[in-house]
C-alpha cells in the first residue's frame, strides 16, 4: 500500500488536471477528440475501433503492390490516431479505480501490443515500397542501357554504311579515271589522220541522222503552223459572231424604245 500511495502521489497533479476533462467526458453529441488526442469525431473513432486489427487486415506477405502498401500505411496512421485516443480514455478510466498503477500498466501494455502490430504492417509496407523503388530504378537503368546499346549499334551501322559508300565512290572514281586514261592511251597510239577521219565520220553520221529526220520535223512544223492558223480563224469567227449579236441586241433595244406610230 505504501508503494501504491507513493505512486499515487506522483500522479496527483495529473489527476487534478484531468478532473475537469473527466467531468466533461466525451459524449456522443461531441465531435472533438479528448484533449491531447488527434482530432477525430466520436463516430470515426468508433468505426476505427470496430474494424479488425491492422495486422489481421494485412497479414504477412499480403502487400504485393504499391497501391496496397500505400493503403496499409494510410490505415496505419488512422489506427495510431485511434490508439492514441483509446489510450487517453483508458487512462481516464484508470484514475477512477483504486488500483491506478496496475490499470495504467495494463493500458500501456495494450497500447504497446497494438503499436507493435501496426509497426509490423508499416515495416512490410515501407519495405515493399523501397524494394519497388529499387526495382523501378533497376528497370529504368536496364531500359536506358538497352536504348544506349541500340543507339550505339545504329551509329555503328550508319558509320559502316558511310564508309562503304565512301569506298564505293572511290572505286567508281578510280574506274572512271582508268577509263579516261585508257581512251587517252588509245588515242596516243593512233595517227592524227585516223582521229580526224573518225571525227568526220561521226559528223557525217549525225548529219545523215538529221537529214533523215528533216521531213518529220518539217511535217511537225507545218502541223503546228496550221493549228495556229486554225486557232486564229476560230478566234476571229467568235469575235464576229459576238459583234453581230451585240448589234442585233442594240437594234432591238432601239426599236423597243421608239413610240408606236399614231393610227391614221
C-alpha positions in Angstrom: 0.0 0.0 0.0 2.9 2.3 0.8 4.2 1.9 -2.8 0.8 2.4 -4.2 0.3 5.7 -2.4 3.8 6.8 -3.4 2.8 6.2 -7.0 -0.5 7.9 -6.4 1.3 11.0 -5.0 3.4 11.0 -8.2 0.3 11.4 -10.4 -1.7 13.5 -8.1 -1.0 16.7 -10.1 -2.0 14.9 -13.3 -5.3 13.8 -11.6 -6.1 17.3 -10.7 -5.6 18.4 -14.3 -7.8 15.6 -15.6 -10.6 16.1 -13.2 -12.3 18.8 -15.4 -11.9 16.6 -18.5 -13.4 13.6 -16.8 -16.3 15.6 -15.6 -17.0 16.8 -19.2 -16.4 13.3 -20.7 -16.7 12.6 -24.4 -20.4 12.3 -25.1 -22.0 11.1 -28.3 -23.1 14.7 -29.0 -19.5 15.9 -29.1 -17.3 15.5 -32.2 -14.0 16.7 -30.9 -11.5 14.1 -29.6 -10.3 14.2 -26.0 -7.8 16.9 -25.2 -4.3 15.9 -26.2 -5.5 13.3 -28.7 -5.6 13.6 -32.5 -8.6 15.5 -33.9 -11.3 12.9 -34.7 -15.1 12.6 -34.3 -16.5 10.1 -31.9 -18.3 8.3 -34.8 -15.0 8.0 -36.7 -13.2 6.7 -33.6 -15.9 4.1 -33.0 -15.7 3.0 -36.7 -11.9 2.6 -36.5 -12.1 0.6 -33.3 -14.8 -1.7 -34.7 -12.6 -2.9 -37.5 -10.1 -5.8 -37.2 -6.5 -5.0 -36.1 -4.2 -3.8 -38.9 -2.1 -7.0 -38.9 -5.2 -9.1 -39.4 -6.3 -6.9 -42.3 -2.9 -7.0 -43.8 -1.3 -10.3 -42.8 2.3 -11.0 -43.5 3.0 -11.4 -47.2 -0.3 -9.8 -48.3 1.3 -6.5 -49.5 2.2 -7.1 -53.1 1.6 -3.8 -54.9 2.2 -0.1 -54.4 -1.5 0.6 -54.0 -1.9 -1.9 -51.2 1.2 -0.6 -49.5 0.0 3.0 -49.6 -3.4 1.9 -48.4 -1.9 0.0 -45.5 0.3 2.9 -44.4 -2.7 5.3 -44.5 -4.8 2.9 -42.4 -1.8 2.5 -40.0 -1.9 6.3 -39.4 -5.6 6.1 -38.7 -5.2 3.2 -36.3 -2.4 5.1 -34.5 -4.6 8.1 -34.0 -7.4 5.9 -32.8 -5.0 4.1 -30.5 -3.8 7.4 -29.0 -7.4 8.3 -28.2 -8.1 4.9 -26.7 -5.1 5.2 -24.5 -6.2 8.5 -23.1 -9.7 7.1 -22.5 -8.2 4.1 -20.8 -6.0 6.3 -18.6 -9.0 8.4 -17.6 -10.9 5.2 -16.6 -7.9 4.0 -14.6 -7.9 7.1 -12.4 -11.5 6.2 -11.3 -10.2 2.9 -9.9 -8.5 2.0 -6.7 -5.5 0.2 -8.2 -4.5 3.0 -10.5 -0.9 1.8 -11.2 -2.0 -1.7 -12.2 -4.7 -0.3 -14.5 -2.3 2.1 -16.1 0.2 -0.7 -16.7 -2.3 -2.8 -18.4 -3.4 0.2 -20.6 0.3 0.7 -21.5 0.7 -2.9 -22.4 -2.4 -3.0 -24.6 -1.1 0.2 -26.4 2.4 -1.4 -26.8 1.0 -4.6 -28.3 -1.3 -2.6 -30.7 1.6 -0.4 -31.7 3.7 -3.5 -32.3 1.1 -4.9 -34.6 0.8 -1.7 -36.5 4.6 -1.4 -36.7 4.8 -4.9 -38.4 2.5 -3.8 -41.2 4.3 -0.5 -41.6 7.7 -2.2 -41.8 6.4 -4.6 -44.5 4.7 -1.7 -46.5 7.7 0.5 -46.3 10.0 -2.4 -47.2 7.8 -3.2 -50.3 7.8 0.4 -51.4 11.6 0.7 -51.0 12.0 -2.5 -53.0 9.6 -1.3 -55.6 11.6 1.9 -55.9 14.8 -0.2 -56.4 13.1 -2.4 -58.9 11.8 0.6 -60.9 15.2 2.2 -60.8 16.8 -1.0 -62.0 14.3 -1.4 -64.7 14.8 2.2 -65.8 18.6 1.6 -65.9 18.1 -1.6 -67.8 15.9 0.2 -70.4 18.4 3.0 -70.6 21.3 0.5 -71.2 19.2 -1.2 -73.8 18.5 2.1 -75.5 22.1 3.1 -75.3 23.1 -0.2 -76.9 20.6 0.2 -79.7 21.8 3.7 -80.3 25.4 2.5 -80.4 24.5 -0.3 -82.8 22.6 2.2 -85.0 25.5 4.7 -85.0 28.0 1.8 -85.8 25.8 0.7 -88.7 25.5 4.3 -90.0 29.2 4.7 -89.8 29.8 1.4 -91.6 27.4 2.4 -94.3 29.1 5.8 -94.7 32.5 4.0 -95.0 31.0 1.6 -97.6 29.5 4.5 -99.6 32.8 6.3 -99.5 34.8 3.3 -100.6 32.3 2.7 -103.4 32.6 6.3 -104.6 36.4 6.0 -104.5 36.2 2.8 -106.6 33.8 4.5 -109.1 36.1 7.5 -109.4 39.1 5.3 -109.9 37.3 3.3 -112.6 36.3 6.5 -114.4 39.9 7.8 -114.2 41.1 4.4 -115.6 38.6 4.6 -118.5 39.7 8.1 -119.3 43.3 7.1 -119.2 42.6 4.1 -121.4 41.0 6.4 -124.0 43.9 8.8 -123.8 46.3 5.9 -124.2 44.4 4.5 -127.1 44.3 8.0 -128.8 48.0 8.3 -128.3 48.6 5.1 -130.3 46.6 6.4 -133.3 47.8 8.7 -136.1 46.3 12.3 -136.3 44.7 11.4 -139.7 42.9 8.5 -138.2 41.4 10.7 -135.4 40.4 13.3 -138.0 38.7 10.7 -140.1 36.9 9.2 -137.1 35.6 12.7 -136.2 34.5 13.4 -139.7 32.7 10.0 -139.8 30.8 10.9 -136.6 29.9 14.3 -138.1 28.6 12.7 -141.3 26.6 10.2 -139.3 25.0 13.0 -137.3 24.2 14.9 -140.5 22.7 11.8 -142.1 20.5 11.3 -139.0 19.4 15.0 -139.1 18.6 14.7 -142.8 16.6 11.6 -142.2 14.5 13.3 -139.5 14.2 16.5 -141.5 10.8 15.5 -143.2 9.4 14.6 -139.8 10.5 17.9 -138.3 9.1 19.8 -141.3 5.8 18.0 -141.1 5.6 18.7 -137.4 6.3 22.4 -138.0 3.7 22.6 -140.8 1.1 20.9 -138.5 2.0 23.4 -135.7 1.6 26.3 -138.1 -1.8 25.0 -139.3 -3.0 24.7 -135.7 -2.0 28.2 -135.0 -3.9 29.4 -138.2 -7.0 27.4 -137.2 -7.0 28.8 -133.8 -6.7 32.4 -135.1 -9.6 31.8 -137.5 -11.7 30.4 -134.8 -11.0 33.4 -132.6 -11.9 35.8 -135.4 -15.2 33.9 -136.1 -16.1 34.0 -132.4 -15.5 37.8 -132.3 -17.5 38.3 -135.4 -20.5 36.4 -134.0 -20.2 38.3 -130.8 -20.2 41.7 -132.6 -23.1 40.6 -134.7 -25.1 39.6 -131.6 -24.4 42.8 -129.9 -25.5 44.8 -132.9 -28.8 42.9 -133.1 -29.4 43.5 -129.4 -28.8 47.2 -129.8 -31.2 47.3 -132.8 -33.9 45.5 -130.8 -33.4 47.8 -127.9 -33.7 50.9 -130.2 -36.9 49.6 -131.8 -38.4 48.9 -128.4 -37.6 52.4 -127.3 -39.4 54.1 -130.3 -43.1 55.1 -129.6 -45.7 53.3 -131.6 -47.0 55.1 -134.8 -50.3 57.0 -134.5 -53.3 55.3 -136.2 -54.5 57.0 -139.5 
